[in-house]
Amino acid sequence: GESLSPLFHEGDYVLITTIPFVVKRVKSGDTILFRHPIYGTLIKQVEGIDAALGTLSVIGTHPDSVDSRRFGPIRQQDVIGKVLWRIPRPA
């Protein structure tokens, strides 16, 4: 989708890491892939971290993005991976 446009666009490829050591060290500003029980698999940027609760606040850069402003924080255990690299969609 376009929830992270203009940084990411539908059809872009991303290289993610699922190595637990790296995923557990997610910080604000990182882009992550995660599972949401209602919306399925999503890609968003981490806005904030509550280490005590093990939750992350995630946002999209597009104004109409469905993110933590709508569904609240996500559990860190729902993170699938951390985006390492974006490969733009072919023209």
LOFIBA-632295 format. One record per residue: residue number from 1; residue in one letter; z, x, y of N, C-alpha, C in turn. Coordinates in steps of 0.02 Angstrom, whole numbers. Each point is the difference from the previous one (the first is absolute). Example, Ala and Ser with C-alpha at 12.3 -4.5 7.8 and 13.67 -1.06 7.14 Angstrom:
// residues 2
1, a, 390, 660, -284, 0, -45, 59, 0, 45, 60
2, s, -36, -18, 53, 3, 42, 59, 37, -39, 55
// end
This chain:
// residues 91
1, g, 0, 40, -59, 0, -40, 59, 0, 42, 63
2, e, 14, -32, 54, -2, 34, 65, 70, 8, 31
3, s, 53, -5, -41, 67, 2, 29, 19, 67, 31
4, l, -35, 53, -18, 14, 65, 30, -57, 24, 44
5, s, -46, -46, 20, -54, 22, 44, 29, 15, 69
6, p, -25, 48, 35, -61, 38, -11, 9, 63, -42
7, l, 60, 13, -26, 11, 61, -40, -33, -4, -68
8, f, 3, -58, -32, -30, -12, -66, -44, -62, 5
9, h, -52, -2, -41, -45, -58, -1, -11, -22, -72
10, e, -16, -64, -8, -15, -26, -66, -57, 42, -30
11, g, 8, 21, -61, -50, 41, -33, 16, 74, 2
12, d, 49, 21, 41, 21, 70, -1, 34, 15, -66
13, y, -2, 63, -19, 37, 23, -59, 60, 39, 24
14, v, 54, -3, -40, 59, 40, 17, 21, 39, -62
15, l, 24, 59, 11, 30, 41, -52, 75, -6, 8
16, i, 34, -23, -52, 72, -7, 5, 34, 44, -52
17, t, 63, 14, 12, 40, 34, -50, 54, -48, -24
18, t, 12, 1, -64, 52, -41, -30, 57, 44, -26
19, i, -2, 64, 17, 52, 46, -23, 67, -22, 30
20, p, 48, -17, -42, 64, -27, 25, 33, 41, 55
21, f, -1, 66, -6, 32, 43, 50, -31, -12, 69
22, v, -66, -6, 4, -34, -11, 64, 11, -72, 24
23, v, -7, -48, -45, 8, -70, 19, 70, -15, 26
24, k, 50, 31, -29, 70, -11, 21, 13, 29, 69
25, r, -43, 45, 24, 9, 31, 65, -45, -31, 53
26, v, -13, -64, -7, -40, -37, 50, 38, 0, 66
27, k, -38, 10, 55, 31, 1, 66, -39, -45, 47
28, s, 30, -15, 57, -34, -42, 50, -67, 31, 17
29, g, -51, -43, 5, -68, 23, 16, -43, 11, -60
30, d, 30, 7, -60, -39, 8, -61, -37, -64, -17
31, t, -57, 6, -32, -36, -58, -25, 13, -5, -75
32, i, 20, -60, -22, 18, -9, -70, -38, -59, -31
33, l, -3, 1, -65, -26, -55, -40, 60, -29, -37
34, f, 7, -66, 0, 58, -31, -33, -18, -68, -27
35, r, 43, -25, -44, -8, -67, -29, 47, -48, 36
36, h, -29, -58, 19, 41, -52, 31, -4, -61, -46
37, p, 56, -34, -14, -1, -55, -48, -46, -59, 18
38, i, -13, -10, 64, -43, -55, 21, -71, 23, 18
39, y, -5, 55, 37, -64, 23, 26, -37, 50, -44
40, g, 32, 23, -54, -32, 47, -45, 4, 72, 24
41, t, -51, 39, -14, -1, 70, 18, -24, 7, 72
42, l, 40, 35, 41, -15, 8, 71, 4, 73, 21
43, i, -34, 16, 54, 4, 66, 30, 23, -9, 72
44, k, 53, 35, 19, 29, -7, 67, 30, 67, 21
45, q, 19, 4, 64, 35, 58, 25, 75, -14, 2
46, v, 40, 51, -15, 72, -7, 2, 23, 4, 72
47, e, 36, -51, 22, 26, -3, 68, 73, 24, 2
48, g, 38, -18, -50, 70, 18, -1, 28, 1, -71
49, i, 55, 35, -9, 31, 8, -66, 74, -16, 6
50, d, 24, -41, -47, 72, -12, -6, 22, 30, -66
51, a, 21, 63, 3, 18, 36, -61, 58, -33, -37
52, a, 47, -29, 37, 58, -32, -31, -21, -59, -44
53, l, -50, -38, 22, -23, -58, -37, -59, 16, -46
54, g, -30, 59, 9, -59, 18, -39, -61, -42, 18
55, t, -6, -17, 65, -56, -41, 22, -40, 36, 54
56, l, -62, -22, 7, -46, 27, 50, -28, -58, 41
57, s, -7, 12, 64, -36, -47, 44, -71, 27, 5
58, v, -50, -42, -14, -69, 22, 0, -41, -44, 48
59, i, -49, 32, 33, -41, -36, 47, -74, 18, -9
60, g, -42, -46, 22, -71, 14, 5, -17, 13, 72
61, t, -55, 34, 12, -19, 16, 69, -42, -55, 32
62, h, -25, -46, -41, -39, -56, 26, 48, -55, 22
63, p, -13, -33, 57, 46, -51, 25, 13, -58, -49
64, d, -48, -16, -43, 9, -56, -46, 24, 22, -69
65, s, 25, 61, -6, 22, 26, -64, 60, -39, -27
66, v, -2, -12, -65, 58, -28, -35, 43, 59, -22
67, d, 60, 5, 29, 42, 58, -12, 73, -19, 5
68, s, 44, 48, 9, 72, -14, 2, 20, -48, 56
69, r, -42, -6, 51, 15, -49, 53, -3, -71, -28
70, r, -37, -9, -55, -7, -66, -31, 45, -5, -63
71, f, -2, 51, -43, 35, -7, -64, 64, 42, -6
72, g, 19, 36, 52, 61, 39, -2, -10, 68, -32
73, p, 54, 37, -9, -6, 67, -29, -19, -3, -74
74, i, -27, 56, -24, -17, 4, -71, 49, 47, -34
75, r, 6, -8, -66, 44, 45, -38, -37, 65, -13
76, q, 35, 56, 7, -31, 65, -12, -27, 5, -71
77, q, 32, -34, -47, -23, 1, -70, -67, -35, -9
78, d, -23, -38, 49, -65, -34, -4, -58, 44, 24
79, v, 16, 60, 26, -51, 46, 23, -37, 29, -61
80, i, -66, -6, 2, -43, 27, -53, -16, 73, 14
81, g, -16, 15, 62, -18, 68, 17, -6, 10, 75
82, k, -8, 63, 18, -7, 21, 69, -71, 24, 11
83, v, -32, -24, 54, -69, 20, 14, -1, 72, 25
84, l, -42, 40, -33, -8, 69, 21, -63, 11, 41
85, w, -51, -40, -15, -65, 12, 31, -41, -64, 1
86, r, -35, -10, 55, -46, -58, 7, -71, 26, -3
87, i, -41, -34, -41, -71, 16, -5, -37, -60, 29
88, p, -34, 8, 58, -34, -56, 31, -52, -31, -46
89, r, -9, -65, 7, -50, -36, -39, -70, 28, 15
90, p, -43, -2, -49, -68, 23, 12, -35, -45, 52
91, a, -41, 30, 40, -36, -38, 52, -53, -45, -29
// end
